[in-house]
Amino acid sequence: MPEGFPDYLDVDYTDGEGETPDDYPTVQHKIEKAIEVTKTGLEQYENPVVMWTGGKDSTLCLYFIKEVAEKHGYDVPPAVFIDHYQHFDEIHDFVDHWADEWDLEVIYARNEDVGAYVEENELTPGDDIDISELSEHNQHHVRNLLEYEDETFPFLLDTYVGNHLLKTVALNDALEEYDVDGVISGVRWDEQEARADETFFSPRHDPDIYPPHDRIQTILQFDEASVWDTFWNFVVPDTVEGFPEDGYVPQSADDLPNGLTQEDIPVSPKYFAGFRSLGSEVSTDKTTEEPAWLQDMENTTERAGRAQDKEDLMERLRDLGYM
């Protein structure tokens, strides 16, 4: 951890308190706030990173970072990709491709102890992992922090123990290894009830739970529809040569203008295929055959395709350091 953290910071931890997306009534208002928070994050933190899942929200954060960094002369911070061993192959391909296109440094955060056990025992998702065979570090998290008493847990991402070990522990270990003081994150107020009270700068300073750091949450004020509005009218026109400058909303993967293909667009192919939210290949399903941005966002739930046992545990998971 950089010496003196957090005393060298001048950020307002109450910024955004009591607000909702409605307090930013237009896409332009939402973008202006995202740029403001991003600029503060890049100038205030000594060793920031940006969380990148390959999904729309974290990719939108990257877009704002690249724009602000180029305009004001900041370095683009490394992106942290949590490899939880249950990603869709298309997610890995997307991250590798756009990391190369955008010249990004990517830190791959993995719980390698769990990964080695899975590989050695040739486990598939749902198989049991023997807790006693894991490292003392992982056993401490399971027994002392989670207070989990069973002898095994299933190798599944969207469960209490699985999510914590495969995502949160992997993240926290990376934050400690790279002395990170600020994590730029793409969570949104409207996405999940447990995130509705977040502020734009959110402290995570308890050393008994995680390496002390702050969360810099640049797109809290966006809702799902405005994320897609920003993609097709700002992100893609600004970053893809040959895309109409005034924006264009494709109706399918075959409806891209000027001979462009999915590979040219910084939008995961899973969204074109009907997924609204990207989790694991085991526990995330598409909602319809329509691209995500054309679906009924007002009357359906964005995360309905996710395993709901993890969704129900979200508040407890976030207390332990989950995003």
C-alpha positions in Angstrom: 0.0 0.0 0.0 1.4 3.4 -0.9 2.8 5.2 2.2 0.4 7.6 3.8 -2.8 6.2 2.3 -5.5 7.6 2.6 -4.1 10.9 4.0 -2.8 12.1 0.7 -6.3 12.0 -0.9 -8.7 14.9 -1.3 -11.9 13.1 -2.3 -15.5 13.5 -1.1 -16.7 10.2 0.2 -20.3 11.5 0.4 -20.5 12.4 -3.3 -23.6 10.7 -4.6 -25.1 10.0 -1.3 -28.9 9.7 -1.5 -28.8 10.0 -5.3 -30.3 7.8 -8.0 -29.9 7.8 -11.8 -32.9 10.2 -12.0 -30.7 12.9 -10.5 -28.8 12.7 -13.9 -31.7 13.1 -16.2 -29.9 12.9 -19.6 -27.1 10.8 -21.1 -25.1 14.0 -21.3 -25.5 14.6 -17.6 -24.4 11.0 -16.8 -21.4 11.3 -19.1 -20.3 14.6 -17.6 -20.4 13.1 -14.1 -18.5 10.0 -15.2 -15.7 12.2 -16.7 -15.6 14.3 -13.5 -15.2 11.3 -11.3 -12.7 9.6 -13.6 -10.5 12.7 -13.7 -10.5 13.0 -9.9 -9.6 9.3 -9.7 -6.7 9.5 -12.1 -5.2 12.6 -10.4 -5.8 11.6 -6.8 -4.7 8.0 -6.6 -1.1 6.9 -6.9 -1.7 3.3 -8.0 -5.2 2.9 -9.4 -6.5 0.0 -11.5 -9.7 -0.5 -13.4 -11.8 -3.7 -13.0 -12.5 -5.2 -16.4 -14.8 -8.1 -16.9 -15.3 -7.7 -20.7 -18.8 -6.6 -19.9 -20.5 -3.4 -21.0 -20.2 -1.5 -17.7 -16.5 -2.1 -17.1 -15.7 -1.4 -20.8 -17.6 1.8 -20.5 -15.4 2.8 -17.6 -12.3 2.0 -19.7 -13.7 4.3 -22.4 -13.9 7.2 -20.0 -10.5 6.5 -18.6 -8.9 6.5 -22.1 -10.7 9.7 -23.0 -9.7 11.5 -19.8 -6.1 10.2 -19.8 -5.6 11.3 -23.4 -7.0 14.7 -22.8 -5.2 15.5 -19.5 -2.0 13.5 -20.0 -2.6 10.8 -17.4 -1.4 7.2 -17.7 -4.1 4.6 -18.4 -4.0 2.4 -15.3 -3.8 -1.4 -15.6 -7.0 -3.4 -16.0 -7.6 -6.2 -13.6 -9.4 -9.2 -15.1 -10.6 -11.8 -12.5 -10.2 -15.2 -14.1 -12.5 -17.4 -12.1 -12.0 -20.5 -14.3 -15.7 -20.5 -15.5 -15.7 -17.8 -18.1 -17.3 -18.1 -21.5 -14.5 -18.6 -24.1 -15.8 -15.5 -25.9 -15.0 -13.3 -22.9 -11.4 -14.3 -22.9 -11.2 -13.7 -26.6 -12.8 -10.3 -26.3 -10.5 -9.2 -23.5 -7.4 -10.4 -25.2 -8.4 -8.7 -28.5 -9.3 -5.3 -27.1 -6.4 -5.2 -24.6 -4.2 -5.5 -27.7 -6.2 -3.0 -29.7 -6.2 -0.4 -26.9 -2.6 -1.2 -25.7 -3.8 -2.1 -22.2 -1.8 -3.7 -19.4 -4.0 -6.5 -18.0 -3.4 -8.1 -14.6 -5.1 -11.5 -14.5 -6.2 -12.1 -10.9 -6.7 -15.8 -10.1 -7.0 -17.9 -7.0 -4.3 -20.2 -8.2 -4.5 -22.5 -5.2 -8.1 -23.4 -6.0 -7.3 -23.5 -9.7 -4.4 -26.0 -9.1 -6.7 -28.2 -7.0 -9.4 -28.2 -9.7 -6.8 -29.1 -12.4 -5.1 -31.8 -10.4 -8.3 -33.5 -9.5 -9.9 -32.9 -13.0 -13.0 -31.3 -11.5 -15.9 -29.9 -13.5 -18.3 -27.2 -12.2 -20.4 -28.6 -9.4 -17.8 -31.1 -8.2 -16.8 -30.8 -4.5 -13.6 -29.1 -3.3 -12.1 -30.4 -0.1 -11.4 -27.4 2.0 -8.7 -29.2 4.0 -6.7 -29.6 0.8 -6.5 -25.8 0.2 -3.9 -23.4 1.4 -3.9 -21.9 4.9 -4.8 -18.6 3.2 -7.9 -20.0 1.6 -8.9 -22.0 4.7 -8.7 -18.8 6.8 -11.1 -17.1 4.5 -13.5 -20.0 4.5 -13.4 -20.8 8.2 -12.8 -17.4 9.8 -14.3 -14.8 7.5 -17.2 -16.8 6.0 -17.6 -19.0 9.1 -18.4 -21.9 6.7 -18.5 -25.2 8.6 -18.9 -27.9 5.9 -15.9 -29.9 4.8 -16.4 -29.3 1.1 -18.0 -26.7 -1.2 -19.0 -27.0 -4.8 -16.8 -25.7 -7.6 -19.4 -23.2 -8.7 -18.8 -19.5 -9.1 -22.2 -18.2 -8.1 -22.3 -19.6 -4.5 -21.2 -18.0 -1.2 -17.8 -19.8 -0.9 -17.2 -20.2 -4.6 -17.7 -16.5 -5.3 -15.6 -15.4 -2.4 -12.6 -17.6 -3.1 -12.7 -17.4 -6.9 -13.4 -13.7 -7.2 -12.9 -11.7 -4.0 -9.9 -13.5 -2.7 -8.3 -13.4 -6.2 -9.0 -9.7 -6.4 -7.8 -8.8 -2.9 -4.5 -10.8 -3.4 -3.9 -8.8 -6.6 -4.6 -5.5 -4.9 -2.1 -6.4 -2.2 0.5 -7.6 -4.7 0.3 -4.4 -6.8 -0.1 -1.9 -3.9 -3.3 -0.7 -5.3 -4.9 2.3 -3.6 -7.9 2.9 -5.9 -10.1 0.5 -7.8 -12.2 2.0 -10.7 -15.3 0.0 -10.8 -18.3 -0.2 -13.1 -21.1 -0.9 -10.6 -24.4 1.0 -11.0 -27.1 2.1 -8.5 -29.9 0.4 -10.5 -28.1 -2.9 -11.1 -28.6 -4.6 -7.7 -30.2 -3.5 -4.5 -27.1 -4.0 -2.5 -25.3 -1.4 -4.6 -28.1 1.3 -4.4 -26.4 3.2 -1.5 -22.9 3.4 -3.0 -21.1 6.7 -3.4 -18.7 7.7 -6.2 -15.7 7.4 -3.9 -16.2 4.5 -1.4 -13.7 3.6 1.3 -12.6 0.0 1.9 -10.1 0.6 4.7 -10.5 -2.4 7.1 -7.3 -4.3 6.9 -8.9 -7.4 8.5 -11.1 -7.8 5.4 -9.2 -6.5 2.4 -6.0 -4.5 1.5 -7.1 -0.9 2.3 -8.2 0.9 -0.8 -11.0 3.0 -2.3 -13.5 2.1 -4.9 -13.9 4.8 -7.6 -17.3 4.2 -9.1 -17.6 6.3 -12.2 -20.9 5.1 -13.7 -23.2 4.7 -10.7 -25.5 7.2 -12.3 -26.1 5.2 -15.5 -29.0 2.7 -15.9 -28.9 -0.2 -18.4 -30.6 1.8 -21.2 -28.2 4.8 -20.9 -25.2 2.5 -21.0 -26.3 1.2 -24.4 -27.2 4.6 -25.5 -23.7 5.8 -24.7 -22.1 2.8 -26.5 -23.9 3.2 -29.8 -23.8 7.0 -29.9 -20.4 7.8 -28.3 -18.1 4.8 -27.5 -18.4 3.0 -30.8 -18.4 6.0 -33.0 -15.3 7.4 -31.2 -13.3 4.2 -31.2 -14.2 2.3 -34.4 -13.0 3.7 -37.7 -15.8 3.6 -40.2 -18.7 3.6 -37.7 -21.2 6.5 -38.3 -20.1 9.6 -36.4 -23.6 10.4 -35.4 -24.2 6.9 -34.0 -26.2 3.9 -35.1 -28.1 1.2 -33.2 -27.7 -2.2 -34.9 -30.7 -4.5 -35.0 -28.5 -7.7 -35.1 -25.0 -8.9 -35.6 -25.6 -8.7 -39.3 -26.8 -5.1 -39.2 -23.4 -3.4 -38.6 -22.8 -0.5 -41.0 -20.0 0.0 -43.6 -18.9 -3.6 -43.8 -18.0 -3.7 -40.1 -18.2 -7.0 -38.1 -18.6 -7.9 -34.5 -14.8 -8.2 -34.2 -14.5 -4.5 -35.0 -16.9 -3.4 -32.2 -15.9 -3.2 -28.5 -19.1 -4.9 -27.4 -19.0 -8.6 -26.3 -20.5 -11.0 -28.8 -22.5 -12.4 -25.9 -24.6 -9.3 -25.9 -25.3 -9.7 -29.6 -26.4 -13.2 -28.8 -29.1 -12.2 -26.3 -27.3 -12.1 -23.0 -28.1 -9.1 -20.8 -25.5 -9.9 -18.1 -22.2 -11.8 -18.3 -21.3 -14.1 -15.4 -20.1 -17.7 -15.8 -20.7 -20.2 -18.6 -22.3 -22.5 -16.0 -24.8 -20.2 -14.4 -25.7 -17.5 -16.8 -28.3 -17.8 -19.6 -29.4 -15.6 -22.4 -32.8 -14.0 -21.9 -34.1 -13.9 -25.5 -32.6 -14.1 -29.0 -32.6 -10.3 -29.3 -29.4 -8.3 -28.7 -29.3 -7.0 -25.2 -29.9 -3.3 -26.1 -33.1 -4.2 -27.9 -34.7 -6.1 -25.1 -37.5 -4.9 -22.8 -35.4 -3.2 -20.1 -38.4 -1.5 -18.3 -40.3 -4.7 -17.6 -37.6 -7.3 -17.2 -34.6 -7.7 -14.9 -31.1 -7.3 -16.2 -29.6 -10.0 -14.0 -32.4 -12.5 -14.4 -30.0 -14.8 -16.3 -27.7 -15.0 -13.3 -27.8 -17.7 -10.6 -30.1 -16.2 -8.0 -28.5 -17.8 -5.0 -25.5 -15.5 -5.4 -27.8 -12.5 -6.2 -29.6 -13.1 -2.9 -26.2 -13.1 -1.0 -25.0 -9.9 -2.7 -25.0 -7.7 0.4 -23.0 -10.3 2.5 -20.6 -10.8 -0.3 -20.0 -7.1 -0.8 -19.2 -6.7 3.0 -16.3 -9.1 2.3 -14.9 -7.2 -0.6 -17.0 -8.3 -3.6 -17.6 -5.7 -6.3 
